[in-house]
Amino acid sequence: MEVKVYNQDGAEVGKVELKDTVFGVEPNEALVHQYITNYLARQRQGNAKTKERSEVRGGGRKPWRQKGTGRARAGTIRSPLWPGGGTVFGPRPKLYGNSMPKKMKRLAIRSVFSAKAKSDSIKILDEVKLDAIKTKAMLGILDKLDVDNKKCLILDEGRNEFCVLSCRNLKKVRYMRAALANGYELLNADCILITKAGLEKVHEVFG
């Protein structure tokens, strides 16, 4: 698939080939759903924890003798039945979601790339370059590319500090390294801007 290449001013400066191995596969909706569900589950911290009776402070000795007091027998004041005692079956730290095979993850990401390519939601840029950290300059680039009112994901080959910080205050714009692209961010974006260097990285990592 051949697509146009634009510069930061929105002018066409050439064409580039999108590999069918990444942008031309048949989207697997079931696998994408599985990937997104698992990805969102993995974002949960899972660090909720309560103390069980063996972890609560105190309760080292038997509060009273076993027989002869007329009261119920008790072995520790930190029993779950007592105020201040341990919790029964409370939450423990855990990992949510499951581990997916790499091949399944890559196929899911390729499915999203292909779906976005078919819907003309991908634009290729020769480069994204800023001389200073300036949100207004980034907004100007997006305006010239006619994507300023859309949720936009920018993929580049490396970490461009000026671009990252210039996008930080824009709610609808995300700037990521192409090699770290994930299916959730790709699917959530209305438009994906990929630099030529980033496209080579996408072909290398997901191709």
ABEGO torsion letter per residue (X at the ends): XBBBBBBAAGBBAEBBBBBAAAAABBBBAAAAAAAAAAAAAAABAGABBBBBAAABBEGABBABBABGAGBBBBABAABAABBGBBBBGBBBBBBBEBBBBAAAAAAAAAAAAAAAAAAGABBBBABBBBABBBAAAAAAAAAAAGAAABBBBBBBABBBAAAAAAAAABAABBBBBAAABBAAAAAABABBBBBAAAAAAAAAAAX
